[in-house]
């Protein structure tokens, strides 16, 4: 079973992970409350990169799960 059960191969999963490592993300937040919330959930730049890399895949498959 592939990433999120979408039937993708291990090789394709690795492709998304590698793509995420190459992406640029920038967090610019000035609101201390939001910064504190991000720290509480331990959301990292690496997490954001992976989310950004997976976004097209999720958008493509969203109707399957909604």
mmCIF file as gemmi writes it, N, C-alpha and C atoms, coordinates in Angstrom:
data_model
loop_
_atom_site.group_PDB
_atom_site.id
_atom_site.type_symbol
_atom_site.label_atom_id
_atom_site.label_alt_id
_atom_site.label_comp_id
_atom_site.label_asym_id
_atom_site.label_entity_id
_atom_site.label_seq_id
_atom_site.pdbx_PDB_ins_code
_atom_site.Cartn_x
_atom_site.Cartn_y
_atom_site.Cartn_z
_atom_site.occupancy
_atom_site.B_iso_or_equiv
_atom_site.pdbx_formal_charge
_atom_site.auth_seq_id
_atom_site.auth_asym_id
_atom_site.pdbx_PDB_model_num
ATOM 1 N N . UNK Axp A 1 ? 0.857 -1.175 0 1 0 ? 1 A 1
ATOM 2 C CA . UNK Axp A 1 ? 0 0 0 1 0 ? 1 A 1
ATOM 3 C C . UNK Axp A 1 ? 0.891 1.223 0 1 0 ? 1 A 1
ATOM 4 N N . UNK Axp A 2 ? 0.506 2.229 -0.734 1 0 ? 2 A 1
ATOM 5 C CA . UNK Axp A 2 ? 1.333 3.409 -0.872 1 0 ? 2 A 1
ATOM 6 C C . UNK Axp A 2 ? 0.996 4.499 0.124 1 0 ? 2 A 1
ATOM 7 N N . UNK Axp A 3 ? 1.605 5.602 -0.108 1 0 ? 3 A 1
ATOM 8 C CA . UNK Axp A 3 ? 1.442 6.77 0.733 1 0 ? 3 A 1
ATOM 9 C C . UNK Axp A 3 ? -0.025 7.139 0.849 1 0 ? 3 A 1
ATOM 10 N N . UNK Axp A 4 ? -0.528 7.227 2.068 1 0 ? 4 A 1
ATOM 11 C CA . UNK Axp A 4 ? -1.924 7.541 2.344 1 0 ? 4 A 1
ATOM 12 C C . UNK Axp A 4 ? -2.87 6.559 1.673 1 0 ? 4 A 1
ATOM 13 N N . UNK Axp A 5 ? -2.399 5.368 1.379 1 0 ? 5 A 1
ATOM 14 C CA . UNK Axp A 5 ? -3.258 4.359 0.784 1 0 ? 5 A 1
ATOM 15 C C . UNK Axp A 5 ? -3.65 4.67 -0.646 1 0 ? 5 A 1
ATOM 16 N N . UNK Axp A 6 ? -2.883 5.463 -1.333 1 0 ? 6 A 1
ATOM 17 C CA . UNK Axp A 6 ? -3.249 5.873 -2.677 1 0 ? 6 A 1
ATOM 18 C C . UNK Axp A 6 ? -2.687 4.944 -3.748 1 0 ? 6 A 1
ATOM 19 N N . UNK Axp A 7 ? -2.123 3.833 -3.347 1 0 ? 7 A 1
ATOM 20 C CA . UNK Axp A 7 ? -1.639 2.853 -4.308 1 0 ? 7 A 1
ATOM 21 C C . UNK Axp A 7 ? -0.326 3.229 -4.976 1 0 ? 7 A 1
ATOM 22 N N . UNK Axp A 8 ? 0.38 4.152 -4.44 1 0 ? 8 A 1
ATOM 23 C CA . UNK Axp A 8 ? 1.658 4.546 -5.027 1 0 ? 8 A 1
ATOM 24 C C . UNK Axp A 8 ? 2.759 3.605 -4.536 1 0 ? 8 A 1
ATOM 25 N N . UNK Axp A 9 ? 3.758 3.443 -5.348 1 0 ? 9 A 1
ATOM 26 C CA . UNK Axp A 9 ? 4.86 2.56 -4.989 1 0 ? 9 A 1
ATOM 27 C C . UNK Axp A 9 ? 5.797 3.228 -3.99 1 0 ? 9 A 1
ATOM 28 N N . UNK Axp A 10 ? 6.642 2.408 -3.376 1 0 ? 10 A 1
ATOM 29 C CA . UNK Axp A 10 ? 7.651 2.919 -2.437 1 0 ? 10 A 1
ATOM 30 C C . UNK Axp A 10 ? 8.553 3.922 -3.145 1 0 ? 10 A 1
ATOM 31 N N . UNK Axp A 11 ? 8.883 3.643 -4.383 1 0 ? 11 A 1
ATOM 32 C CA . UNK Axp A 11 ? 9.759 4.543 -5.137 1 0 ? 11 A 1
ATOM 33 C C . UNK Axp A 11 ? 9.095 5.919 -5.315 1 0 ? 11 A 1
ATOM 34 N N . UNK Axp A 12 ? 7.799 5.932 -5.591 1 0 ? 12 A 1
ATOM 35 C CA . UNK Axp A 12 ? 7.094 7.197 -5.725 1 0 ? 12 A 1
ATOM 36 C C . UNK Axp A 12 ? 7.008 7.925 -4.394 1 0 ? 12 A 1
ATOM 37 N N . UNK Axp A 13 ? 6.842 7.182 -3.308 1 0 ? 13 A 1
ATOM 38 C CA . UNK Axp A 13 ? 6.822 7.798 -1.984 1 0 ? 13 A 1
ATOM 39 C C . UNK Axp A 13 ? 8.156 8.472 -1.704 1 0 ? 13 A 1
ATOM 40 N N . UNK Axp A 14 ? 9.243 7.808 -2.046 1 0 ? 14 A 1
ATOM 41 C CA . UNK Axp A 14 ? 10.572 8.388 -1.846 1 0 ? 14 A 1
ATOM 42 C C . UNK Axp A 14 ? 10.752 9.631 -2.702 1 0 ? 14 A 1
ATOM 43 N N . UNK Axp A 15 ? 10.128 9.633 -3.888 1 0 ? 15 A 1
ATOM 44 C CA . UNK Axp A 15 ? 10.204 10.795 -4.766 1 0 ? 15 A 1
ATOM 45 C C . UNK Axp A 15 ? 9.59 12.012 -4.08 1 0 ? 15 A 1
ATOM 46 N N . UNK Axp A 16 ? 8.442 11.835 -3.436 1 0 ? 16 A 1
ATOM 47 C CA . UNK Axp A 16 ? 7.79 12.947 -2.731 1 0 ? 16 A 1
ATOM 48 C C . UNK Axp A 16 ? 8.641 13.429 -1.565 1 0 ? 16 A 1
ATOM 49 N N . UNK Axp A 17 ? 9.241 12.502 -0.862 1 0 ? 17 A 1
ATOM 50 C CA . UNK Axp A 17 ? 10.081 12.878 0.272 1 0 ? 17 A 1
ATOM 51 C C . UNK Axp A 17 ? 11.305 13.649 -0.214 1 0 ? 17 A 1
ATOM 52 N N . UNK Axp A 18 ? 11.931 13.175 -1.299 1 0 ? 18 A 1
ATOM 53 C CA . UNK Axp A 18 ? 13.088 13.875 -1.856 1 0 ? 18 A 1
ATOM 54 C C . UNK Axp A 18 ? 12.683 15.252 -2.358 1 0 ? 18 A 1
ATOM 55 N N . UNK Axp A 19 ? 11.54 15.34 -3.016 1 0 ? 19 A 1
ATOM 56 C CA . UNK Axp A 19 ? 11.051 16.627 -3.503 1 0 ? 19 A 1
ATOM 57 C C . UNK Axp A 19 ? 10.862 17.593 -2.347 1 0 ? 19 A 1
ATOM 58 N N . UNK Axp A 20 ? 10.35 17.093 -1.238 1 0 ? 20 A 1
ATOM 59 C CA . UNK Axp A 20 ? 10.118 17.964 -0.089 1 0 ? 20 A 1
ATOM 60 C C . UNK Axp A 20 ? 11.427 18.535 0.447 1 0 ? 20 A 1
ATOM 61 N N . UNK Axp A 21 ? 12.491 17.769 0.375 1 0 ? 21 A 1
ATOM 62 C CA . UNK Axp A 21 ? 13.787 18.24 0.871 1 0 ? 21 A 1
ATOM 63 C C . UNK Axp A 21 ? 14.359 19.35 0.003 1 0 ? 21 A 1
ATOM 64 N N . UNK Axp A 22 ? 13.921 19.407 -1.256 1 0 ? 22 A 1
ATOM 65 C CA . UNK Axp A 22 ? 14.434 20.405 -2.184 1 0 ? 22 A 1
ATOM 66 C C . UNK Axp A 22 ? 13.597 21.679 -2.196 1 0 ? 22 A 1
ATOM 67 N N . UNK Axp A 23 ? 12.433 21.651 -1.554 1 0 ? 23 A 1
ATOM 68 C CA . UNK Axp A 23 ? 11.528 22.801 -1.576 1 0 ? 23 A 1
ATOM 69 C C . UNK Axp A 23 ? 11.963 23.881 -0.595 1 0 ? 23 A 1
ATOM 70 N N . UNK Axp A 24 ? 11.593 25.085 -0.943 1 0 ? 24 A 1
ATOM 71 C CA . UNK Axp A 24 ? 11.833 26.215 -0.053 1 0 ? 24 A 1
ATOM 72 C C . UNK Axp A 24 ? 10.519 26.583 0.629 1 0 ? 24 A 1
ATOM 73 N N . UNK Axp A 25 ? 10.588 26.794 1.91 1 0 ? 25 A 1
ATOM 74 C CA . UNK Axp A 25 ? 9.44 27.322 2.647 1 0 ? 25 A 1
ATOM 75 C C . UNK Axp A 25 ? 9.942 28.432 3.553 1 0 ? 25 A 1
ATOM 76 N N . UNK Axp A 26 ? 9.074 29.361 3.803 1 0 ? 26 A 1
ATOM 77 C CA . UNK Axp A 26 ? 9.428 30.486 4.644 1 0 ? 26 A 1
ATOM 78 C C . UNK Axp A 26 ? 8.287 30.724 5.617 1 0 ? 26 A 1
ATOM 79 N N . UNK Axp A 27 ? 8.62 30.802 6.876 1 0 ? 27 A 1
ATOM 80 C CA . UNK Axp A 27 ? 7.624 31.097 7.899 1 0 ? 27 A 1
ATOM 81 C C . UNK Axp A 27 ? 7.898 32.509 8.394 1 0 ? 27 A 1
ATOM 82 N N . UNK Axp A 28 ? 6.947 33.388 8.143 1 0 ? 28 A 1
ATOM 83 C CA . UNK Axp A 28 ? 7.06 34.758 8.611 1 0 ? 28 A 1
ATOM 84 C C . UNK Axp A 28 ? 5.817 35.06 9.435 1 0 ? 28 A 1
ATOM 85 N N . UNK Axp A 29 ? 5.951 34.925 10.717 1 0 ? 29 A 1
ATOM 86 C CA . UNK Axp A 29 ? 4.831 35.142 11.624 1 0 ? 29 A 1
ATOM 87 C C . UNK Axp A 29 ? 5.296 36.094 12.711 1 0 ? 29 A 1
ATOM 88 N N . UNK Axp A 30 ? 4.501 37.117 12.924 1 0 ? 30 A 1
ATOM 89 C CA . UNK Axp A 30 ? 4.844 38.11 13.94 1 0 ? 30 A 1
ATOM 90 C C . UNK Axp A 30 ? 3.926 38.012 15.16 1 0 ? 30 A 1
ATOM 91 N N . UNK Axp A 31 ? 2.834 37.302 15.013 1 0 ? 31 A 1
ATOM 92 C CA . UNK Axp A 31 ? 1.868 37.166 16.106 1 0 ? 31 A 1
ATOM 93 C C . UNK Axp A 31 ? 2.395 36.146 17.115 1 0 ? 31 A 1
ATOM 94 N N . UNK Axp A 32 ? 2.719 36.568 18.327 1 0 ? 32 A 1
ATOM 95 C CA . UNK Axp A 32 ? 3.282 35.658 19.331 1 0 ? 32 A 1
ATOM 96 C C . UNK Axp A 32 ? 2.36 34.48 19.665 1 0 ? 32 A 1
ATOM 97 N N . UNK Axp A 33 ? 1.053 34.691 19.592 1 0 ? 33 A 1
ATOM 98 C CA . UNK Axp A 33 ? 0.106 33.618 19.881 1 0 ? 33 A 1
ATOM 99 C C . UNK Axp A 33 ? 0.214 32.502 18.837 1 0 ? 33 A 1
ATOM 100 N N . UNK Axp A 34 ? 0.317 32.874 17.583 1 0 ? 34 A 1
ATOM 101 C CA . UNK Axp A 34 ? 0.454 31.867 16.522 1 0 ? 34 A 1
ATOM 102 C C . UNK Axp A 34 ? 1.807 31.173 16.623 1 0 ? 34 A 1
ATOM 103 N N . UNK Axp A 35 ? 2.845 31.911 16.909 1 0 ? 35 A 1
ATOM 104 C CA . UNK Axp A 35 ? 4.173 31.313 17.081 1 0 ? 35 A 1
ATOM 105 C C . UNK Axp A 35 ? 4.133 30.282 18.208 1 0 ? 35 A 1
ATOM 106 N N . UNK Axp A 36 ? 3.49 30.635 19.295 1 0 ? 36 A 1
ATOM 107 C CA . UNK Axp A 36 ? 3.379 29.708 20.428 1 0 ? 36 A 1
ATOM 108 C C . UNK Axp A 36 ? 2.611 28.443 20.034 1 0 ? 36 A 1
ATOM 109 N N . UNK Axp A 37 ? 1.544 28.606 19.248 1 0 ? 37 A 1
ATOM 110 C CA . UNK Axp A 37 ? 0.768 27.441 18.8 1 0 ? 37 A 1
ATOM 111 C C . UNK Axp A 37 ? 1.609 26.537 17.905 1 0 ? 37 A 1
ATOM 112 N N . UNK Axp A 38 ? 2.399 27.136 17.019 1 0 ? 38 A 1
ATOM 113 C CA . UNK Axp A 38 ? 3.283 26.337 16.166 1 0 ? 38 A 1
ATOM 114 C C . UNK Axp A 38 ? 4.295 25.565 17.006 1 0 ? 38 A 1
ATOM 115 N N . UNK Axp A 39 ? 4.816 26.207 18.021 1 0 ? 39 A 1
ATOM 116 C CA . UNK Axp A 39 ? 5.771 25.531 18.907 1 0 ? 39 A 1
ATOM 117 C C . UNK Axp A 39 ? 5.089 24.393 19.671 1 0 ? 39 A 1
ATOM 118 N N . UNK Axp A 40 ? 3.835 24.606 20.072 1 0 ? 40 A 1
ATOM 119 C CA . UNK Axp A 40 ? 3.104 23.591 20.832 1 0 ? 40 A 1
ATOM 120 C C . UNK Axp A 40 ? 2.885 22.32 20.013 1 0 ? 40 A 1
ATOM 121 N N . UNK Axp A 41 ? 2.618 22.48 18.723 1 0 ? 41 A 1
ATOM 122 C CA . UNK Axp A 41 ? 2.391 21.29 17.887 1 0 ? 41 A 1
ATOM 123 C C . UNK Axp A 41 ? 3.683 20.799 17.247 1 0 ? 41 A 1
ATOM 124 N N . UNK Axp A 42 ? 4.778 21.482 17.535 1 0 ? 42 A 1
ATOM 125 C CA . UNK Axp A 42 ? 6.097 21.087 17.054 1 0 ? 42 A 1
ATOM 126 C C . UNK Axp A 42 ? 6.148 20.998 15.526 1 0 ? 42 A 1
ATOM 127 N N . UNK Axp A 43 ? 5.551 21.983 14.872 1 0 ? 43 A 1
ATOM 128 C CA . UNK Axp A 43 ? 5.559 22.048 13.412 1 0 ? 43 A 1
ATOM 129 C C . UNK Axp A 43 ? 6.895 22.624 12.963 1 0 ? 43 A 1
ATOM 130 N N . UNK Axp A 44 ? 7.638 21.835 12.189 1 0 ? 44 A 1
ATOM 131 C CA . UNK Axp A 44 ? 8.975 22.244 11.764 1 0 ? 44 A 1
ATOM 132 C C . UNK Axp A 44 ? 8.98 22.666 10.294 1 0 ? 44 A 1
ATOM 133 N N . UNK Axp A 45 ? 10.069 23.266 9.883 1 0 ? 45 A 1
ATOM 134 C CA . UNK Axp A 45 ? 10.239 23.631 8.481 1 0 ? 45 A 1
ATOM 135 C C . UNK Axp A 45 ? 10.205 22.373 7.62 1 0 ? 45 A 1
ATOM 136 N N . UNK Axp A 46 ? 10.791 21.285 8.098 1 0 ? 46 A 1
ATOM 137 C CA . UNK Axp A 46 ? 10.777 20.03 7.346 1 0 ? 46 A 1
ATOM 138 C C . UNK Axp A 46 ? 9.347 19.517 7.174 1 0 ? 46 A 1
ATOM 139 N N . UNK Axp A 47 ? 8.531 19.663 8.217 1 0 ? 47 A 1
ATOM 140 C CA . UNK Axp A 47 ? 7.114 19.275 8.123 1 0 ? 47 A 1
ATOM 141 C C . UNK Axp A 47 ? 6.413 20.091 7.044 1 0 ? 47 A 1
ATOM 142 N N . UNK Axp A 48 ? 6.659 21.387 7.04 1 0 ? 48 A 1
ATOM 143 C CA . UNK Axp A 48 ? 6.029 22.254 6.05 1 0 ? 48 A 1
ATOM 144 C C . UNK Axp A 48 ? 6.473 21.912 4.632 1 0 ? 48 A 1
ATOM 145 N N . UNK Axp A 49 ? 7.737 21.565 4.477 1 0 ? 49 A 1
ATOM 146 C CA . UNK Axp A 49 ? 8.228 21.166 3.159 1 0 ? 49 A 1
ATOM 147 C C . UNK Axp A 49 ? 7.517 19.909 2.667 1 0 ? 49 A 1
ATOM 148 N N . UNK Axp A 50 ? 7.352 18.935 3.552 1 0 ? 50 A 1
ATOM 149 C CA . UNK Axp A 50 ? 6.669 17.706 3.17 1 0 ? 50 A 1
ATOM 150 C C . UNK Axp A 50 ? 5.204 17.988 2.836 1 0 ? 50 A 1
ATOM 151 N N . UNK Axp A 51 ? 4.56 18.809 3.627 1 0 ? 51 A 1
ATOM 152 C CA . UNK Axp A 51 ? 3.169 19.178 3.357 1 0 ? 51 A 1
ATOM 153 C C . UNK Axp A 51 ? 3.059 19.864 2.001 1 0 ? 51 A 1
ATOM 154 N N . UNK Axp A 52 ? 3.982 20.763 1.725 1 0 ? 52 A 1
ATOM 155 C CA . UNK Axp A 52 ? 3.97 21.485 0.45 1 0 ? 52 A 1
ATOM 156 C C . UNK Axp A 52 ? 4.197 20.538 -0.723 1 0 ? 52 A 1
ATOM 157 N N . UNK Axp A 53 ? 5.086 19.579 -0.557 1 0 ? 53 A 1
ATOM 158 C CA . UNK Axp A 53 ? 5.364 18.617 -1.628 1 0 ? 53 A 1
ATOM 159 C C . UNK Axp A 53 ? 4.168 17.71 -1.877 1 0 ? 53 A 1
ATOM 160 N N . UNK Axp A 54 ? 3.446 17.353 -0.818 1 0 ? 54 A 1
ATOM 161 C CA . UNK Axp A 54 ? 2.3 16.45 -0.947 1 0 ? 54 A 1
ATOM 162 C C . UNK Axp A 54 ? 1.02 17.148 -1.392 1 0 ? 54 A 1
ATOM 163 N N . UNK Axp A 55 ? 0.982 18.454 -1.326 1 0 ? 55 A 1
ATOM 164 C CA . UNK Axp A 55 ? -0.229 19.194 -1.653 1 0 ? 55 A 1
ATOM 165 C C . UNK Axp A 55 ? -0.805 18.84 -3.027 1 0 ? 55 A 1
ATOM 166 N N . UNK Axp A 56 ? -0.006 18.783 -4.099 1 0 ? 56 A 1
ATOM 167 C CA . UNK Axp A 56 ? -0.581 18.422 -5.402 1 0 ? 56 A 1
ATOM 168 C C . UNK Axp A 56 ? -1.196 17.013 -5.409 1 0 ? 56 A 1
ATOM 169 N N . UNK Axp A 57 ? -0.575 16.09 -4.722 1 0 ? 57 A 1
ATOM 170 C CA . UNK Axp A 57 ? -1.096 14.727 -4.645 1 0 ? 57 A 1
ATOM 171 C C . UNK Axp A 57 ? -2.432 14.711 -3.912 1 0 ? 57 A 1
ATOM 172 N N . UNK Axp A 58 ? -2.52 15.426 -2.814 1 0 ? 58 A 1
ATOM 173 C CA . UNK Axp A 58 ? -3.752 15.488 -2.041 1 0 ? 58 A 1
ATOM 174 C C . UNK Axp A 58 ? -4.852 16.16 -2.853 1 0 ? 58 A 1
ATOM 175 N N . UNK Axp A 59 ? -4.517 17.257 -3.521 1 0 ? 59 A 1
ATOM 176 C CA . UNK Axp A 59 ? -5.507 17.943 -4.351 1 0 ? 59 A 1
ATOM 177 C C . UNK Axp A 59 ? -6.037 17.026 -5.444 1 0 ? 59 A 1
ATOM 178 N N . UNK Axp A 60 ? -5.173 16.217 -6 1 0 ? 60 A 1
ATOM 179 C CA . UNK Axp A 60 ? -5.553 15.284 -7.058 1 0 ? 60 A 1
ATOM 180 C C . UNK Axp A 60 ? -6.5 14.202 -6.544 1 0 ? 60 A 1
ATOM 181 N N . UNK Axp A 61 ? -6.325 13.769 -5.291 1 0 ? 61 A 1
ATOM 182 C CA . UNK Axp A 61 ? -7.074 12.65 -4.743 1 0 ? 61 A 1
ATOM 183 C C . UNK Axp A 61 ? -8.171 13.034 -3.748 1 0 ? 61 A 1
ATOM 184 N N . UNK Axp A 62 ? -8.369 14.318 -3.491 1 0 ? 62 A 1
ATOM 185 C CA . UNK Axp A 62 ? -9.258 14.755 -2.421 1 0 ? 62 A 1
ATOM 186 C C . UNK Axp A 62 ? -10.685 14.234 -2.588 1 0 ? 62 A 1
ATOM 187 N N . UNK Axp A 63 ? -11.17 14.168 -3.792 1 0 ? 63 A 1
ATOM 188 C CA . UNK Axp A 63 ? -12.544 13.713 -4.032 1 0 ? 63 A 1
ATOM 189 C C . UNK Axp A 63 ? -12.727 12.253 -3.624 1 0 ? 63 A 1
ATOM 190 N N . UNK Axp A 64 ? -11.666 11.491 -3.645 1 0 ? 64 A 1
ATOM 191 C CA . UNK Axp A 64 ? -11.728 10.077 -3.245 1 0 ? 64 A 1
ATOM 192 C C . UNK Axp A 64 ? -12.051 9.928 -1.769 1 0 ? 64 A 1
ATOM 193 N N . UNK Axp A 65 ? -11.641 10.884 -0.973 1 0 ? 65 A 1
ATOM 194 C CA . UNK Axp A 65 ? -11.754 10.756 0.47 1 0 ? 65 A 1
ATOM 195 C C . UNK Axp A 65 ? -12.792 11.685 1.102 1 0 ? 65 A 1
ATOM 196 N N . UNK Axp A 66 ? -13.387 12.537 0.318 1 0 ? 66 A 1
ATOM 197 C CA . UNK Axp A 66 ? -14.378 13.484 0.875 1 0 ? 66 A 1
ATOM 198 C C . UNK Axp A 66 ? -15.775 13.009 0.573 1 0 ? 66 A 1
